[in-house]
Amino acid sequence: MPSLQRLMMKPAQLRLLRAIADHGKLQAAADACAMTQPAASRMLAGIEAQIGTPIFLRQPTGMEPTEIGRSVLRRARVILREMASMGAEVDALRGGLAGSVSLGAVTGPAVSHVVAAVREVKALAPRAEINVDVMPSRELLGQLAAGEMDFVLGRILPEFDSRDFDIVPLRDEKVSFVVRADHPLARSPSVTLTELAESEWIMQQRGSPIREATIAAFGSVGLPEPGNILNSPSLLFTIAYLAQGDAIAPLSDEVADLLIGPPVMARMARLKVARELRVSPYYLLSLRRRPLSALALRLREALLHHAAGDTTRTWTSTHR
């Protein structure tokens, strides 16, 4: 009797065994496998010779599996299911509909572009694993350079070599001064920086672009930075603090729009300051040395289209 420890069967052989079990007749199984009946008969004989025992009993009413045949068929069905699953998974990965992608963004584009792009991709690929972090550009670039993120939306900083990145310019950010809805200045038709100099402020840490733009605005009219500043990088804490006092927070326009407008409709207001504040532009950055997966490319393309204001296109079932 041959040793079965190194039994090797081809997918075509497994499919033939399954077809014989399903149809009960060799001719019908051969038709299902797009084979001639003699070819199917030779293949079955070869399988049985390799195993060393009949797999099917030839009955007048058809072919029925033996006890060993039933065991072989159980394994054959499992293997064929796994092969089909593997093929579907490979197709999904190749088409950008499965897999894992990690990205990061500073707060403004996270609110305005990332949410919309992720929702679009998840609608097509609900099982895709998408990881999003919101943090300052320094942390974003550090994680990107370490290979921990596929791409980021952030600013280029001098301590990083821009030659390491593929760079797509996006846009700058406008800054709004946000307060609670019933703040004493919320209904004022116009507010000057001089009026705000003695107010309480809550800002991100020193060196963050929005804080530096705010301080520069005061300096441009001959004023020092406000003396009463609470420092916090947390947007959630900032919102809670604003809601319970008269502090002012400089936030990106996108965040202000999210808080004040639908569907959130938080009890917040935007001060009407005559001077327009903008911070340096942000970019979509990825590592030159690290090719993006199909899923990452799909999400990147969605981000670029949303950043350009193009939300009318449709996706094909495979990545273009």
N, C-alpha and C positions, 0 to 999 in steps of 0.2 A: 504494500500500500504506500502511495507517495506521501512524503511529509508535507503537511499543510502549513507549517510555520512560515514558509516564504511564498504562500499562495498570492499570486498577483492576478488581478482581473481588470480588464479594460472597461471603460465606461460603456462601450458598445455591448459588451457581454452582459454587464449589469442591466442595461436597458432591455436586452432580449429576455433575460430571466423574468424581469418584471412584466413584460408584455405577455409572455406565456402564462404567467400566473393570472394576469388580468383577463385574458381572452380564452384561455383553456385549450386553444388549438394552435398548432405551430404555424399554419398558413396565415391565420389572422394576426399572430404575433409578428410574423415576417413582414406582412403588409404594414403594420403599425411602425415597424422599424425601418421601412423602406429598403427591405432586403428580399431576395428571392427565397422561396421555400428551401431549396437545396442548400443555399448559403447559411440559412438559419439552422438547418439540421446539422451541418458540419460544425457550426460554432457551438451548438449545444453539446454535441458529442465531445468536442474538445474540452469544454468546461467540465463535463462529467468525468472525462479521463483524467483531468488535472486534479479533481477532488477525489477520484477513486471510487465513486458510488453514484448511482442514479439520483438525480435531483427531482425528476418528475416520473410519476407512474403513467404509463400509456394505457388509458382506459378506453372502452368503446365510446363513452360519452365525452371524452376529452382528456386532457393532461392535468393531473393533480400532483401537487408537491409532496414529496416524501417528508419524513420527519426532519432529515438533514436538509432537505430542500427548503422547508419552512424556515429553518434557522438561517440558511444562506440568504433567503429572500428578505428576512427581517433586516439583515445587515445591508443588503443591496439597496433596499428602499431608503435606509438612513443615509447611505453614502450618496445616493442620487439626489436626495433632498439637500444635503450639505453642498453638493456641487452646484445645484441650481441656486441655492442661497448665496454661495460664493460668487457666482456669475452676476447675480443681481447686485450684490454689494460692490463688486468691481465696476459695474456699469454706473452705479450711483456715484461712486467716488470719482470716476472719470468724468462724469457729467456735472460735478460740483453740487450734487444733491445729498451728499453724506460726508462724514469725516468730522474733523475738528479744526476750528480756527480761533485764534486769540488776537484781539485787537485792543487798543487803548485810545483815549482821546482826552483832550482838555474839555472843560465843561461845556462851552458854547457849541462846538460841533457835535459833541455827544448828544445834546438835546435836539439840535436842528437837523443833523444828518444821520447819525448812527442809528437812532431809534427807528427812523423810517426805513433805512436800508436793511436792518436786521429783520424787521417785520416782513419786508418783501421777500427776503430769502427764506425765512422760516415758513412762510405760506407755501413755498414750493418744496422745501426740504425740512419737514417738521422734526425729523430725527437727527438733523445735523447738530453737532455740539458747538455752540458759539459762546465764547467767553469774552466779556467786555469789562474793562477797567477804566475808571475816570480818575485822573491824577494829573499833577503838574508835568510840564514838558520834560523836566530833568529826569524824573522817574520813568516817564514813558520812553525816552531815548535810551536810558540805561537798560531797561528791559528789552527793548528792540535790539540793541547792540549785543546783548547776551543771548539772543535767539529765543527769548521767552515770549515774544509777541511776533505775529506775522506782519503786521503793519500798524502804524499809529497816525493819529491826527494831532499834530503838535507843532511846536516852534523849534527852529534850528538854533542850538546853543553853541557858543564858541568852544566849549570843552569837548565837543564831539566833532569828528572829521566828517564833513558833509559828503566827502567823496565815497564814503561807505554806503551811502543811501541812494536809492531811486527817489526823486523828489518831484511831486506834483503840486504847484502852487494852488491854493484854494482862495481864501479871502481873509480880510482882517475882521476884527470884532469891534462892535460898537458897545460902549459902556452905558448902562442906565443906573441911576441912583434910586434904589428901591427902599420903601418905607411901608409901615402898616397903613391900611386904608384910612384910618382916622388920625393920622399923624397931623400935627398942627400946620405943617407946610404942604400937605397932600393936595389941597385945593387951590393953592396959590398959582396964579397964571404964569408966574416966572420967578425963579429963584436964582440968586447969584452965589458964586462960590464964597464971597465975603460973608454972606448970611449963614453959610454952612460951616464956616471954619471952626466955630466953637461947639458944634454939635457932637454927639456921641456917634462913633463909627464902629462898624464891625467889618474887618477886611481879612483877606488871605495874608499869609506870611510875607514879610518884606522880601522883595525881589520878584514876586509874582507879577505878571504883566499888567493885570487890571489894577493892582495896588499902585504899581509904579506909574501907570498912566494917570491915576487919580492924583497922586502926589505932584506929578509934573504939571497937571492942570492948575493946581493951587500955586505952584511956583511961577507959572506963566503970568499970573496976575499979581505977583509980588508977595504971596502969602506962604508961610511955612506950612508943612503938613499939619493936619489936625493933631491936637495934643491928646485927645481922648479917643484912643483906638483900642478895641478888643481884637485880638488876633485869633483867627480860627480858619483852618482849611476846610471845615465841614460845612457843606451846603445845608444839610439838615439842621445843624445847630444854628446856623445863621438865620434860617427861616424862623425857627422857634424863638430866637432872641429878638428878631424884628417884631414878631407878633405881640410881644409882651412889653414893649417900651418904645422910646422915640429914637432909637438908633437908626443910622442910615447905612446901607450896604451897597457898594459898587458891584454890580453883577453884569454879566454879558447880556446883551439885548435878548438873545434866545432864551436865557433862563428867566428873564423878566417877563417875556411874552408867555412862557409856560405857566408861571405863577399867576399872572394877572388875568389872562384870557381863558377861554374855554379849552378843554373841559375842566381844568383844575379850579379856576375862579377863586383862588385864595384871596383873602381880604388884605391885599397888598396894592400899592400904588407906585407909580413912577413919577419922581419929581421932575418938574418942567424946568430944566436948566438950559439957559441960552447957549452955553458953550458945548459943542459936540466933542465927546471923548472917544478916541479909537485906540486900539492896541495893535501891536505888530501882527502881521498876517501869520496864519498857521498853514501847514502843509500836510499832504498825505505822504508818509515816509515808509519805505520798506528797505530791507537789506539787499544790496546788489548780489551778494554771494549766496543768498538763500532763495531759490525759486519758490514761488507760491503754489500751493495746491489748487486744484480746480475749484474747491469750495471757497478758498481765500480769494481767488481771482473773481469769482462770481460776486462775493460780498464787496470786494474792492470796486468792481464796476458799478454796482448798485450805489455805493457811496458817492462815486464821482458823478453819476447821473443826478442824484438828489442834490449834490452840492451845486450842480449846474442848473438846477430847477427843472430838470426833465423827469417828470414822474408819470409820463403817459405811455411809455413803451411797454411791451409785453415780452416775457421770456419764452424761449423755446425750451423743449424738454432736455436738451443737452447744451452744455456751455459752448458759446461761440468764441 
